[in-house]
Amino acid sequence: MKFKNFLYIIFLTTYYSFSQENNSSINGDFINNFQSYNDDPLIGAIAPEEKVLNNAYLNVIYTKNNFSIGLRYESYLNALMDFDSEFQGNGIPYRYITYTADGLEVTAGNYYEQFGSGLILRTYEDKGLGIDNAMDGIKLRLNPISGVYLKSFIGRSRTYFNYSEGIIRGVDMEMDINEMLRIENNGSYIFGSSIVSRFQEDNNPKFNLPQNVAAFSNRLNIMHSGFNYYIEYAYKFNDPVGSFSLESNNYAPGKALLSNLSYSKKGIGINIESHWIDHMEFRSERAKEKEFIINYIPTISKQHTYTLLALYPASTQMEGEFGVQADIFYKLKKGSLLGGKYGTKININFSKINAIKNGTSFLNDSLNIRSPFLSYDNDKLYFTDFNIEINKKLDKKTKINFIVSNQKYNKDILEGKTPGEYGTIQSTIGVVDISYKIKKGHTIRIESQALRSKPDPNATKKGDGHWVMLLSEYTISPNWFFSIQDMYNFGNYDQTQRLHYINATFGYIIGSNRFEIGYGKKRAGIFCVGGVCKEVPASNGLNINISSSF
C-alpha cells in the first residue's frame, strides 16, 4: 500500500470515529530542528552549501477499541550535519497497524523489538545518534497461559528511507515461574530464550558465505529479598565480518556473556556487572556500515551527563572486549555527623574495559580467529573510570553536587585512529554544580568543570590537553529558561587551538509546547549514548528547536 493511501485511510478513520462520538483517541508529537552553519576555520567548521539544514518529525497515533494505527512523517531538507547525508528528503518511513485481543497482539508494518538485553536483537530509534533500524514486516505477541510470553517476527530493517536486503526472523519466549505456578513469596524467577536469523543470498564471487546466519541467547533473572541477579549468554554462528576487497575474512562464531548482580535497600545500593564480547556484531546486511547493526551491547561504564566527564566516552567494541563495573550508592542519614540536617548522598563508581586475548580483527590473515572463552588481555587497556559523586542539600535553598573522576582512554582503539597516533590519554576531571533557589519559581544554577589530561608518552600526537567549562543557567518556572556556557581548551598543545566554545540558549515552555533558540560553537568530537557512538563535526551557527505533544 502506498504511503499516501495509508495516510488517507487514517484520516478517514479518525474523521468517522469523531463524527460518531465513539470510544477513540488520537495523540502524537511534533519536533522541528533548524540549524544554520557558518564557516569557522579555527575550529574546522565548514558550512554546507544550503547554509541552513533541517530535521522534522511528526508522529500520529490513533486508537479505537482493539486497534492502534500510527505513522511518522520525517523531513530532512537537508539533514543536520551530524546526521548521515543519506537522510535526505521527505516521507513516511514508519507506519503500522496493531490489533490486540485475548492475549494476542498482531502488528503489521513497522515496529521496534528487543530480545533480552539486546545481545542478539535490538531495533530502536535514537534521534540524537541518528539511529532508526525499525523492522518492516509482521510481529506477533502471545500470552497463551499465565506466566508465558511469546514473541515472533519477520521483516527487513530500515536504513535511511530504504530497507536491508537481509530478511530477519526471530522468536522469543519468556517464562515467569512464580506467575506460572502461582507462587506468592518475596522472590521471582524469570527464564528467557531467543533465536534470531538472517537470510541473504550469497552472490559474492570470492567468498563462500552462509546464506542463513543464526544467533541464540538464554537468560535468567532471579530477584529475592533486595537482590537481583541477571545473566545472559549469546552465541552467533559464523557470520563473516571483513572487507571483501581484502584477502581476509573472519568465519569464527560470536559469543557474549553478560552478568549483573545488584542489591538495594533503604539508603544503600550496590551493583556489579560484567560482560565478555567476542565477534558479536550482527548486521541485517553483510559487509555494510553501522546503520545496519540490529543488536546492541550495552556499555560497561557509567553514562556521564556532565560535558567534560563525557569528553572521552567508552564505545563498545563489539568485535572483542571484557569489561567490569562496580557502582555503590549510599545515603548518610539525616542528623548524623556527616549527613547533616538533610542527609548526604554518595555514589562511588569504577569501570575497566580490556581487550580479549587474540582479539578478533578481520585485518588478520587468518580465516578463523578464536579467543579463549572469558579470556582478556591485561596489557591492552581500552578504558577505565574511577569517580566519586557527592550530592548534598546545604539548606532549603541551596544544593551542591561534586564529582571527581580519573579516566584512561585508548583513543586509537575507541576512535579508530592509527595505532600509536594518540595511545592512551589519562585525565582527571572535577565538577562542581550549585543550584540556588532565589524565590518561588526562580532558580539559578552554576556549573564549573575542569579537565587536566596527560598524553601518552609513546604517541606521535598529544591530543587536546586541558579544558575548563563554566555554565550559568537561570530558570523561571514553569515557562522560561536561559543559559550560557563556555568551554575553553586552555591547555591545547597547539596554541592556535586554545579556543573558547561559547553557547547561549534561551527557551519558553507553555503547556505541551517547547521553544528553544541557541547560538554558538560546537567542537568536533565523539558523541555516545549507551556505548553507541558517532562522530560529530565542528559547527558554528544558530539553532532553533520546536517540539509539541498532543
Kinemage of the C-alpha trace (Angstrom):
@kinemage 1
@onewidth
@group {chain A} dominant
@subgroup {mainchain}
@vectorlist {calphas} color= white
{ca met a 1} P 0.000 0.000 0.000
{ca lys a 2} L 1.352 3.426 -0.880
{ca phe a 3} L 2.119 5.815 1.959
{ca lys a 4} L -0.333 8.349 0.525
{ca asn a 5} L -3.198 5.858 0.620
{ca phe a 6} L -2.227 4.744 4.123
{ca leu a 7} L -2.358 8.333 5.357
{ca tyr a 8} L -5.727 8.874 3.662
{ca ile a 9} L -7.223 5.832 5.412
{ca ile a 10} L -6.033 7.062 8.811
{ca phe a 11} L -7.635 10.471 8.383
{ca leu a 12} L -10.891 8.957 7.117
{ca thr a 13} L -10.995 6.589 10.086
{ca thr a 14} L -10.269 9.404 12.515
{ca tyr a 15} L -12.983 11.606 10.996
{ca tyr a 16} L -15.520 8.790 11.169
{ca ser a 17} L -14.681 7.949 14.785
{ca phe a 18} L -15.068 11.546 15.972
{ca ser a 19} L -18.248 12.087 13.996
{ca gln a 20} L -19.796 9.006 15.642
{ca glu a 21} L -18.614 10.093 19.113
{ca asn a 22} L -17.363 6.609 19.895
{ca asn a 23} L -14.512 5.451 22.133
{ca ser a 24} L -11.370 6.553 20.313
{ca ser a 25} L -8.387 8.851 20.734
{ca ile a 26} L -5.649 10.475 18.707
{ca asn a 27} L -2.287 11.641 20.049
{ca gly a 28} L 1.246 12.294 18.898
{ca asp a 29} L 4.098 14.764 18.894
{ca phe a 30} L 5.983 17.122 16.602
{ca ile a 31} L 9.697 18.015 16.589
{ca asn a 32} L 11.450 20.504 14.310
{ca asn a 33} L 15.181 21.272 14.466
{ca phe a 34} L 16.671 24.116 12.391
{ca gln a 35} L 20.409 24.735 12.286
{ca ser a 36} L 22.340 27.436 10.446
{ca tyr a 37} L 26.053 26.995 9.720
{ca asn a 38} L 28.946 29.405 9.292
{ca asp a 39} L 32.486 28.760 8.166
{ca asp a 40} L 34.907 28.861 11.088
{ca pro a 41} L 38.442 27.798 10.054
{ca leu a 42} L 39.771 27.980 13.622
{ca ile a 43} L 37.550 25.142 14.856
{ca gly a 44} L 37.386 23.360 11.490
{ca ala a 45} L 33.706 24.181 10.848
{ca ile a 46} L 32.706 24.141 7.177
{ca ala a 47} L 29.285 25.469 6.215
{ca pro a 48} L 27.242 23.407 3.737
{ca glu a 49} L 26.015 24.975 0.519
{ca glu a 50} L 22.482 25.243 1.894
{ca lys a 51} L 23.668 27.248 4.957
{ca val a 52} L 20.514 26.121 6.832
{ca leu a 53} L 19.621 22.452 7.438
{ca asn a 54} L 16.501 20.951 8.976
{ca asn a 55} L 15.204 17.760 10.614
{ca ala a 56} L 11.476 17.455 11.340
{ca tyr a 57} L 9.269 14.641 12.686
{ca leu a 58} L 5.514 14.258 13.131
{ca asn a 59} L 4.109 11.221 14.981
{ca val a 60} L 0.374 10.489 14.849
{ca ile a 61} L -1.240 7.579 16.739
{ca tyr a 62} L -4.921 6.738 16.521
{ca thr a 63} L -6.520 4.158 18.848
{ca lys a 64} L -10.005 2.700 18.892
{ca asn a 65} L -11.046 -0.330 20.890
{ca asn a 66} L -8.600 -3.108 19.934
{ca phe a 67} L -6.915 -1.237 17.085
{ca ser a 68} L -3.974 1.160 17.035
{ca ile a 69} L -2.793 2.884 13.860
{ca gly a 70} L 0.260 5.096 13.684
{ca leu a 71} L 2.688 6.809 11.364
{ca arg a 72} L 5.701 9.085 11.478
{ca tyr a 73} L 6.373 11.691 8.810
{ca glu a 74} L 10.035 12.674 8.533
{ca ser a 75} L 11.627 15.563 6.695
{ca tyr a 76} L 15.349 16.126 6.060
{ca leu a 77} L 15.903 19.237 3.919
{ca asn a 78} L 18.714 18.522 4.141
{ca ala a 79} L 19.705 16.557 7.264
{ca leu a 80} L 21.672 18.269 10.019
{ca met a 81} L 25.418 17.911 9.599
{ca asp a 82} L 25.767 15.458 12.497
{ca phe a 83} L 23.366 13.118 10.650
{ca asp a 84} L 24.336 10.875 7.771
{ca ser a 85} L 23.795 12.595 4.420
{ca glu a 86} L 21.729 9.556 3.320
{ca phe a 87} L 18.891 11.013 5.394
{ca gln a 88} L 17.531 13.176 2.590
{ca gly a 89} L 14.055 14.223 1.503
{ca asn a 90} L 10.560 13.692 2.913
{ca gly a 91} L 8.492 10.613 3.522
{ca ile a 92} L 6.645 8.278 5.868
{ca pro a 93} L 9.202 5.572 6.677
{ca tyr a 94} L 7.331 4.440 9.791
{ca arg a 95} L 3.691 3.251 9.737
{ca tyr a 96} L 1.866 0.395 11.420
{ca ile a 97} L -1.449 -1.180 12.400
{ca thr a 98} L -1.764 -3.166 15.649
{ca tyr a 99} L -4.641 -5.387 16.769
{ca thr a 100} L -4.872 -6.706 20.351
{ca ala a 101} L -7.377 -9.213 21.778
{ca asp a 102} L -7.408 -12.121 24.263
{ca gly a 103} L -3.654 -12.226 24.866
{ca leu a 104} L -2.732 -11.839 21.182
{ca glu a 105} L -1.135 -8.769 19.637
{ca val a 106} L -0.519 -8.510 15.885
{ca thr a 107} L 1.425 -5.679 14.264
{ca ala a 108} L 1.674 -5.164 10.517
{ca gly a 109} L 4.091 -2.579 9.151
{ca asn a 110} L 6.921 -1.045 11.170
{ca tyr a 111} L 7.835 -1.950 14.720
{ca tyr a 112} L 10.666 -1.951 17.265
{ca glu a 113} L 11.664 -5.014 19.234
{ca gln a 114} L 14.251 -6.206 21.732
{ca phe a 115} L 15.032 -9.708 22.977
{ca gly a 116} L 16.536 -9.815 26.469
{ca ser a 117} L 19.250 -7.194 26.936
{ca gly a 118} L 19.636 -6.868 23.163
{ca leu a 119} L 22.684 -9.124 22.646
{ca ile a 120} L 21.167 -10.672 19.506
{ca leu a 121} L 18.356 -8.209 18.710
{ca arg a 122} L 17.515 -4.619 19.478
{ca thr a 123} L 15.771 -2.372 16.979
{ca tyr a 124} L 15.194 1.148 18.252
{ca glu a 125} L 15.194 4.849 17.452
{ca asp a 126} L 17.577 7.455 18.883
{ca lys a 127} L 17.366 10.857 17.205
{ca gly a 128} L 20.493 12.074 18.977
{ca leu a 129} L 22.560 9.300 17.389
{ca gly a 130} L 20.703 9.373 14.075
{ca ile a 131} L 19.715 5.716 14.532
{ca asp a 132} L 16.449 4.175 13.385
{ca asn a 133} L 16.610 0.491 12.455
{ca ala a 134} L 12.894 -0.265 12.747
{ca met a 135} L 11.685 -3.525 11.225
{ca asp a 136} L 9.130 -3.630 8.423
{ca gly a 137} L 7.037 -6.802 8.387
{ca ile a 138} L 4.846 -8.759 10.802
{ca lys a 139} L 5.214 -9.081 14.571
{ca leu a 140} L 3.192 -11.296 16.943
{ca arg a 141} L 2.964 -11.285 20.723
{ca leu a 142} L 1.092 -14.028 22.571
{ca asn a 143} L 0.309 -14.734 26.214
{ca pro a 144} L -1.157 -18.270 25.900
{ca ile a 145} L -1.142 -19.089 29.628
{ca ser a 146} L -0.331 -17.196 32.785
{ca gly a 147} L 3.405 -16.518 33.063
{ca val a 148} L 4.332 -17.465 29.484
{ca tyr a 149} L 5.072 -14.723 26.956
{ca leu a 150} L 5.895 -15.415 23.315
{ca lys a 151} L 7.109 -13.044 20.594
{ca ser a 152} L 7.905 -13.657 16.940
{ca phe a 153} L 8.570 -11.500 13.912
{ca ile a 154} L 9.782 -11.440 10.339
{ca gly a 155} L 10.874 -8.379 8.403
{ca arg a 156} L 13.618 -6.195 6.995
{ca ser a 157} L 15.389 -3.499 8.970
{ca arg a 158} L 15.249 0.147 7.997
{ca thr a 159} L 18.285 2.010 6.669
{ca tyr a 160} L 17.511 5.689 5.995
{ca phe a 161} L 14.436 5.590 3.681
{ca asn a 162} L 15.156 2.062 2.418
{ca tyr a 163} L 15.351 -1.458 3.828
{ca ser a 164} L 18.142 -4.009 4.037
{ca glu a 165} L 18.469 -6.951 1.663
{ca gly a 166} L 18.594 -9.413 4.544
{ca ile a 167} L 15.371 -10.936 5.857
{ca ile a 168} L 15.371 -11.062 9.666
{ca arg a 169} L 13.334 -13.624 11.611
{ca gly a 170} L 13.106 -14.198 15.337
{ca val a 171} L 11.301 -15.953 18.199
{ca asp a 172} L 11.467 -15.168 21.910
{ca met a 173} L 9.955 -16.978 24.896
{ca glu a 174} L 9.883 -15.762 28.476
{ca met a 175} L 8.559 -17.683 31.473
{ca asp a 176} L 7.793 -16.172 34.861
{ca ile a 177} L 7.974 -19.236 37.121
{ca asn a 178} L 6.177 -17.615 40.055
{ca glu a 179} L 3.325 -16.457 37.857
{ca met a 180} L 3.051 -19.842 36.105
{ca leu a 181} L 2.918 -21.829 39.354
{ca arg a 182} L 1.026 -19.135 41.280
{ca ile a 183} L 3.784 -18.947 43.889
{ca glu a 184} L 3.482 -15.973 46.206
{ca asn a 185} L 6.704 -15.054 48.018
{ca asn a 186} L 9.317 -12.310 48.023
{ca gly a 187} L 11.260 -13.886 45.159
{ca ser a 188} L 10.859 -14.068 41.411
{ca tyr a 189} L 12.435 -16.355 38.790
{ca ile a 190} L 12.223 -15.465 35.100
{ca phe a 191} L 13.769 -17.508 32.283
{ca gly a 192} L 14.007 -16.406 28.659
{ca ser a 193} L 15.280 -17.840 25.399
{ca ser a 194} L 15.612 -16.250 21.951
{ca ile a 195} L 16.711 -17.065 18.424
{ca val a 196} L 17.225 -14.646 15.522
{ca ser a 197} L 18.335 -15.433 11.977
{ca arg a 198} L 19.163 -13.513 8.822
{ca phe a 199} L 18.731 -14.777 5.276
{ca gln a 200} L 20.682 -13.160 2.461
{ca glu a 201} L 21.676 -14.694 -0.845
{ca asp a 202} L 25.348 -15.448 -1.424
{ca asn a 203} L 26.318 -13.593 -4.587
{ca asn a 204} L 29.951 -12.958 -3.699
{ca pro a 205} L 32.374 -14.446 -6.269
{ca lys a 206} L 35.354 -14.513 -3.877
{ca phe a 207} L 33.980 -15.983 -0.633
{ca asn a 208} L 31.681 -18.879 0.205
{ca leu a 209} L 29.251 -17.078 2.515
{ca pro a 210} L 26.480 -18.616 4.646
{ca gln a 211} L 23.062 -17.527 3.421
{ca asn a 212} L 21.357 -18.240 6.743
{ca val a 213} L 23.058 -16.903 9.881
{ca ala a 214} L 21.505 -17.673 13.262
{ca ala a 215} L 22.094 -16.354 16.759
{ca phe a 216} L 20.548 -17.555 20.009
{ca ser a 217} L 20.571 -16.428 23.633
{ca asn a 218} L 19.394 -17.698 27.014
{ca arg a 219} L 18.820 -15.538 30.069
{ca leu a 220} L 17.872 -15.894 33.720
{ca asn a 221} L 16.687 -13.232 36.145
{ca ile a 222} L 16.434 -14.001 39.873
{ca met a 223} L 15.016 -11.458 42.312
{ca his a 224} L 14.893 -12.160 46.039
{ca ser a 225} L 14.952 -10.031 49.219
{ca gly a 226} L 16.571 -6.965 47.708
{ca phe a 227} L 18.907 -8.970 45.446
{ca asn a 228} L 18.600 -9.004 41.662
{ca tyr a 229} L 20.779 -11.270 39.534
{ca tyr a 230} L 20.656 -11.265 35.724
{ca ile a 231} L 22.766 -13.398 33.401
{ca glu a 232} L 22.536 -13.826 29.630
{ca tyr a 233} L 24.622 -15.874 27.215
{ca ala a 234} L 24.509 -15.404 23.441
{ca tyr a 235} L 26.044 -17.331 20.556
{ca lys a 236} L 26.147 -16.302 16.896
{ca phe a 237} L 27.014 -18.840 14.214
{ca asn a 238} L 29.741 -17.959 11.724
{ca asp a 239} L 28.900 -14.660 10.125
{ca pro a 240} L 31.928 -13.478 8.116
{ca val a 241} L 32.925 -9.947 9.016
{ca gly a 242} L 35.625 -8.333 6.965
{ca ser a 243} L 36.443 -6.265 3.953
{ca phe a 244} L 35.534 -8.332 0.924
{ca ser a 245} L 38.037 -6.376 -1.133
{ca leu a 246} L 40.795 -7.914 1.018
{ca glu a 247} L 42.017 -11.481 1.011
{ca ser a 248} L 40.830 -11.927 4.600
{ca asn a 249} L 37.629 -12.630 6.435
{ca asn a 250} L 36.696 -13.947 9.848
{ca tyr a 251} L 34.488 -17.039 9.927
{ca ala a 252} L 34.702 -17.535 13.708
{ca pro a 253} L 31.438 -17.771 15.674
{ca gly a 254} L 30.457 -14.966 18.034
{ca lys a 255} L 29.951 -15.295 21.786
{ca ala a 256} L 28.834 -12.983 24.577
{ca leu a 257} L 28.226 -13.319 28.304
{ca leu a 258} L 26.555 -10.581 30.350
{ca ser a 259} L 26.130 -10.710 34.126
{ca asn a 260} L 24.642 -8.259 36.619
{ca leu a 261} L 24.242 -8.546 40.386
{ca ser a 262} L 22.569 -5.794 42.401
{ca tyr a 263} L 21.400 -5.294 45.948
{ca ser a 264} L 19.348 -2.457 47.340
{ca lys a 265} L 17.589 -1.421 50.491
{ca lys a 266} L 16.787 1.910 52.085
{ca gly a 267} L 19.889 4.081 51.995
{ca ile a 268} L 22.220 1.724 50.115
{ca gly a 269} L 22.537 0.220 46.642
{ca ile a 270} L 25.289 -1.955 45.144
{ca asn a 271} L 25.577 -3.025 41.519
{ca ile a 272} L 28.311 -5.215 39.997
{ca glu a 273} L 28.239 -6.101 36.323
{ca ser a 274} L 30.500 -7.543 33.668
{ca his a 275} L 30.426 -8.590 30.048
{ca trp a 276} L 32.650 -10.558 27.707
{ca ile a 277} L 32.164 -9.954 23.994
{ca asp a 278} L 33.755 -11.703 21.011
{ca his a 279} L 32.783 -11.167 17.366
{ca met a 280} L 29.148 -10.292 18.203
{ca glu a 281} L 28.307 -7.584 15.697
{ca phe a 282} L 25.101 -8.692 13.955
{ca arg a 283} L 24.075 -6.812 10.815
{ca ser a 284} L 20.937 -7.037 8.713
{ca glu a 285} L 23.106 -6.968 5.597
{ca arg a 286} L 26.660 -8.286 5.455
{ca ala a 287} L 29.637 -6.002 4.815
{ca lys a 288} L 27.633 -2.852 5.496
{ca glu a 289} L 28.095 0.091 7.836
{ca lys a 290} L 26.910 0.579 11.422
{ca glu a 291} L 23.444 1.680 10.294
{ca phe a 292} L 22.742 -1.998 9.523
{ca ile a 293} L 23.519 -3.277 13.053
{ca ile a 294} L 20.460 -4.955 14.616
{ca asn a 295} L 21.847 -5.973 18.015
{ca tyr a 296} L 23.093 -3.978 20.980
{ca ile a 297} L 25.859 -4.487 23.525
{ca pro a 298} L 25.251 -2.147 26.474
{ca thr a 299} L 28.317 -0.281 27.646
{ca ile a 300} L 30.004 -1.312 30.857
{ca ser a 301} L 30.857 2.212 32.056
{ca lys a 302} L 28.921 4.993 33.767
{ca gln a 303} L 26.900 7.231 31.456
{ca his a 304} L 28.015 10.710 32.450
{ca thr a 305} L 25.797 13.707 31.719
{ca tyr a 306} L 28.334 16.440 32.509
{ca thr a 307} L 30.199 17.695 29.434
{ca leu a 308} L 33.849 17.178 30.395
{ca leu a 309} L 33.159 13.851 32.127
{ca ala a 310} L 31.773 12.645 28.790
{ca leu a 311} L 34.506 14.208 26.655
{ca tyr a 312} L 36.215 10.822 26.281
{ca pro a 313} L 33.355 8.270 26.296
{ca ala a 314} L 33.749 4.498 26.076
{ca ser a 315} L 32.323 2.978 22.884
{ca thr a 316} L 31.504 -0.727 22.975
{ca gln a 317} L 33.918 -2.832 20.893
{ca met a 318} L 31.572 -5.482 19.556
{ca glu a 319} L 34.400 -7.437 17.939
{ca gly a 320} L 36.005 -8.070 21.312
{ca glu a 321} L 36.207 -6.667 24.841
{ca phe a 322} L 35.992 -7.664 28.506
{ca gly a 323} L 34.602 -5.146 30.974
{ca val a 324} L 33.650 -4.922 34.647
{ca gln a 325} L 31.870 -2.194 36.579
{ca ala a 326} L 31.011 -1.654 40.239
{ca asp a 327} L 28.598 1.022 41.421
{ca ile a 328} L 27.901 1.802 45.085
{ca phe a 329} L 25.280 4.247 46.330
{ca tyr a 330} L 24.985 5.203 49.978
{ca lys a 331} L 22.939 7.835 51.784
{ca leu a 332} L 24.263 9.203 55.059
{ca lys a 333} L 21.382 9.571 57.469
{ca lys a 334} L 19.860 12.911 58.363
{ca gly a 335} L 21.141 14.220 61.661
{ca ser a 336} L 24.376 12.208 61.556
{ca leu a 337} L 27.814 13.851 61.799
{ca leu a 338} L 28.444 13.656 58.029
{ca gly a 339} L 24.839 13.537 56.911
{ca gly a 340} L 23.914 16.866 58.439
{ca lys a 341} L 20.378 18.221 58.593
{ca tyr a 342} L 19.289 16.936 55.172
{ca gly a 343} L 21.476 13.852 54.665
{ca thr a 344} L 24.230 13.294 52.083
{ca lys a 345} L 24.220 11.030 49.019
{ca ile a 346} L 27.471 9.375 47.931
{ca asn a 347} L 27.997 7.429 44.714
{ca ile a 348} L 31.262 5.554 44.012
{ca asn a 349} L 31.768 4.040 40.560
{ca phe a 350} L 34.579 2.086 38.926
{ca ser a 351} L 34.760 0.543 35.449
{ca lys a 352} L 37.526 -1.107 33.458
{ca ile a 353} L 37.477 -2.405 29.876
{ca asn a 354} L 40.231 -4.503 28.278
{ca ala a 355} L 40.855 -6.307 25.023
{ca ile a 356} L 40.317 -10.051 24.887
{ca lys a 357} L 43.107 -12.469 24.006
{ca asn a 358} L 43.577 -12.986 20.280
{ca gly a 359} L 41.212 -10.052 19.812
{ca thr a 360} L 39.149 -10.558 16.691
{ca ser a 361} L 40.064 -8.463 13.695
{ca phe a 362} L 39.350 -9.050 10.027
{ca leu a 363} L 42.703 -7.436 9.209
{ca asn a 364} L 44.383 -10.613 10.426
{ca asp a 365} L 45.136 -13.066 7.629
{ca ser a 366} L 43.515 -15.940 9.497
{ca leu a 367} L 40.045 -17.028 8.411
{ca asn a 368} L 39.017 -18.383 11.822
{ca ile a 369} L 40.243 -16.185 14.661
{ca arg a 370} L 39.078 -17.514 18.040
{ca ser a 371} L 39.558 -16.148 21.530
{ca pro a 372} L 39.570 -18.367 24.629
{ca phe a 373} L 36.214 -18.007 26.380
{ca leu a 374} L 36.273 -15.369 29.168
{ca ser a 375} L 39.900 -14.508 28.429
{ca tyr a 376} L 41.203 -10.934 28.495
{ca asp a 377} L 44.446 -9.146 27.747
{ca asn a 378} L 45.553 -7.176 30.799
{ca asp a 379} L 48.208 -5.374 28.718
{ca lys a 380} L 45.681 -3.920 26.286
{ca leu a 381} L 43.532 -1.439 28.145
{ca tyr a 382} L 40.630 0.268 26.394
{ca phe a 383} L 39.095 2.377 29.165
{ca thr a 384} L 38.984 2.943 32.939
{ca asp a 385} L 36.930 5.360 35.014
{ca phe a 386} L 37.003 5.811 38.788
{ca asn a 387} L 34.653 8.512 40.031
{ca ile a 388} L 33.110 9.707 43.282
{ca glu a 389} L 29.963 11.837 43.401
{ca ile a 390} L 28.666 13.654 46.494
{ca asn a 391} L 25.220 15.220 46.443
{ca lys a 392} L 24.349 17.497 49.362
{ca lys a 393} L 21.466 19.801 50.260
{ca leu a 394} L 23.013 22.616 52.292
{ca asp a 395} L 19.792 24.382 53.244
{ca lys a 396} L 16.267 24.915 51.961
{ca lys a 397} L 17.543 26.948 49.018
{ca thr a 398} L 20.951 25.506 48.142
{ca lys a 399} L 22.026 22.166 46.661
{ca ile a 400} L 25.524 21.138 45.607
{ca asn a 401} L 26.783 18.230 43.533
{ca phe a 402} L 30.512 17.453 43.499
{ca ile a 403} L 32.253 14.879 41.264
{ca val a 404} L 35.879 13.911 40.797
{ca ser a 405} L 36.920 11.329 38.213
{ca asn a 406} L 40.094 9.722 36.918
{ca gln a 407} L 39.899 8.216 33.426
{ca lys a 408} L 42.147 6.391 30.973
{ca tyr a 409} L 41.037 6.418 27.341
{ca asn a 410} L 42.611 4.440 24.498
{ca lys a 411} L 41.901 6.956 21.762
{ca asp a 412} L 43.468 4.843 18.998
{ca ile a 413} L 41.114 1.895 19.626
{ca leu a 414} L 37.947 3.701 20.696
{ca glu a 415} L 38.047 6.243 17.875
{ca gly a 416} L 39.631 4.066 15.169
{ca lys a 417} L 42.879 6.038 14.918
{ca thr a 418} L 46.195 4.771 13.577
{ca pro a 419} L 47.956 2.615 16.221
{ca gly a 420} L 50.443 4.746 18.121
{ca glu a 421} L 48.888 8.037 16.979
{ca tyr a 422} L 47.387 9.091 20.330
{ca gly a 423} L 47.716 5.994 22.515
{ca thr a 424} L 46.057 6.112 25.930
{ca ile a 425} L 45.138 9.548 27.303
{ca gln a 426} L 44.848 9.953 31.078
{ca ser a 427} L 42.626 12.650 32.508
{ca thr a 428} L 41.402 13.928 35.861
{ca ile a 429} L 38.069 15.746 35.879
{ca gly a 430} L 36.373 17.779 38.586
{ca val a 431} L 32.775 19.059 38.585
{ca val a 432} L 31.010 21.426 40.985
{ca asp a 433} L 27.288 22.030 40.378
{ca ile a 434} L 25.495 24.513 42.660
{ca ser a 435} L 21.775 25.230 42.499
{ca tyr a 436} L 20.223 28.128 44.441
{ca lys a 437} L 16.506 28.877 44.729
{ca ile a 438} L 16.177 32.667 44.756
{ca lys a 439} L 12.443 32.656 45.359
{ca lys a 440} L 9.444 30.615 44.356
{ca gly a 441} L 9.809 29.627 40.697
{ca his a 442} L 13.207 31.325 40.277
{ca thr a 443} L 16.348 29.161 40.370
{ca ile a 444} L 19.929 29.832 39.320
{ca arg a 445} L 22.431 27.042 38.693
{ca ile a 446} L 26.200 27.429 38.301
{ca glu a 447} L 28.219 24.546 36.886
{ca ser a 448} L 32.027 24.558 36.876
{ca gln a 449} L 34.141 21.799 35.318
{ca ala a 450} L 37.858 21.248 34.762
{ca leu a 451} L 39.807 18.540 32.952
{ca arg a 452} L 43.557 18.018 33.080
{ca ser a 453} L 44.954 15.423 30.705
{ca lys a 454} L 48.244 13.592 30.380
{ca pro a 455} L 49.204 12.417 26.881
{ca asp a 456} L 50.700 9.024 26.090
{ca pro a 457} L 54.485 9.496 26.112
{ca asn a 458} L 54.898 6.941 23.300
{ca ala a 459} L 52.304 8.508 20.968
{ca thr a 460} L 53.062 10.748 17.989
{ca lys a 461} L 50.241 13.175 18.913
{ca lys a 462} L 49.286 14.644 22.285
{ca gly a 463} L 45.564 15.305 21.943
{ca asp a 464} L 43.598 18.351 23.123
{ca gly a 465} L 45.233 18.902 26.505
{ca his a 466} L 43.420 20.707 29.330
{ca trp a 467} L 39.852 22.079 29.393
{ca val a 468} L 37.655 24.184 31.638
{ca met a 469} L 33.936 24.794 31.342
{ca leu a 470} L 31.590 27.241 33.050
{ca leu a 471} L 27.819 27.216 32.712
{ca ser a 472} L 25.222 29.534 34.191
{ca glu a 473} L 21.518 28.688 33.974
{ca tyr a 474} L 18.520 30.700 35.149
{ca thr a 475} L 15.043 29.166 35.280
{ca ile a 476} L 11.732 30.925 35.793
{ca ser a 477} L 9.386 28.019 36.381
{ca pro a 478} L 7.331 26.840 34.632
{ca asn a 479} L 7.900 28.865 31.453
{ca trp a 480} L 11.339 30.396 30.890
{ca phe a 481} L 14.933 29.181 30.958
{ca phe a 482} L 18.214 30.867 29.992
{ca ser a 483} L 21.777 29.530 29.895
{ca ile a 484} L 25.256 30.468 28.732
{ca gln a 485} L 28.184 28.081 28.515
{ca asp a 486} L 31.865 28.462 27.723
{ca met a 487} L 34.226 25.553 27.043
{ca tyr a 488} L 37.815 26.738 26.921
{ca asn a 489} L 40.599 24.498 25.622
{ca phe a 490} L 43.238 26.473 27.528
{ca gly a 491} L 45.821 23.668 27.599
{ca asn a 492} L 45.881 22.593 23.957
{ca tyr a 493} L 49.425 21.732 22.891
{ca asp a 494} L 48.763 23.624 19.665
{ca gln a 495} L 48.498 27.229 20.834
{ca thr a 496} L 46.380 28.194 17.810
{ca gln a 497} L 43.705 25.793 19.124
{ca arg a 498} L 43.395 27.329 22.587
{ca leu a 499} L 39.862 28.394 21.779
{ca his a 500} L 36.603 29.271 23.514
{ca tyr a 501} L 33.427 27.393 22.547
{ca ile a 502} L 30.652 29.693 23.748
{ca asn a 503} L 26.967 28.753 23.506
{ca ala a 504} L 23.952 30.780 24.636
{ca thr a 505} L 20.424 29.357 24.848
{ca phe a 506} L 17.022 30.547 25.915
{ca gly a 507} L 13.652 28.873 25.739
{ca tyr a 508} L 9.978 29.092 26.546
{ca ile a 509} L 7.608 26.314 27.645
{ca ile a 510} L 3.844 26.659 27.537
{ca gly a 511} L 1.704 23.619 28.145
{ca ser a 512} L 2.985 20.803 25.935
{ca asn a 513} L 4.890 23.176 23.627
{ca arg a 514} L 8.605 23.910 23.954
{ca phe a 515} L 10.574 26.552 22.030
{ca glu a 516} L 14.367 26.846 22.252
{ca ile a 517} L 16.829 29.137 20.450
{ca gly a 518} L 20.587 28.872 20.762
{ca tyr a 519} L 23.711 30.232 19.156
{ca gly a 520} L 27.326 29.211 19.458
{ca lys a 521} L 30.187 26.898 18.566
{ca lys a 522} L 30.473 23.138 18.959
{ca arg a 523} L 33.753 21.236 18.865
{ca ala a 524} L 34.293 18.200 16.674
{ca gly a 525} L 34.281 15.027 18.710
{ca ile a 526} L 32.594 11.770 19.640
{ca phe a 527} L 29.017 11.622 20.939
{ca cys a 528} L 27.907 8.407 22.675
{ca val a 529} L 24.712 7.037 24.188
{ca gly a 530} L 24.940 3.691 25.978
{ca gly a 531} L 28.176 2.732 24.240
{ca val a 532} L 26.891 3.526 20.734
{ca cys a 533} L 28.845 6.446 19.297
{ca lys a 534} L 29.034 8.738 16.303
{ca glu a 535} L 31.419 11.429 15.114
{ca val a 536} L 30.096 14.982 15.426
{ca pro a 537} L 31.588 17.673 13.137
{ca ala a 538} L 32.528 21.127 14.360
{ca ser a 539} L 29.851 23.772 13.817
{ca asn a 540} L 29.174 27.468 14.353
{ca gly a 541} L 25.669 28.858 13.990
{ca leu a 542} L 22.113 29.363 15.164
{ca asn a 543} L 19.799 26.508 16.152
{ca ile a 544} L 16.047 26.567 16.734
{ca asn a 545} L 14.216 23.618 18.297
{ca ile a 546} L 10.430 23.386 18.446
{ca ser a 547} L 8.558 20.476 19.987
{ca ser a 548} L 4.956 19.795 20.878
{ca ser a 549} L 2.808 16.888 22.000
{ca phe a 550} L -0.933 16.397 21.723
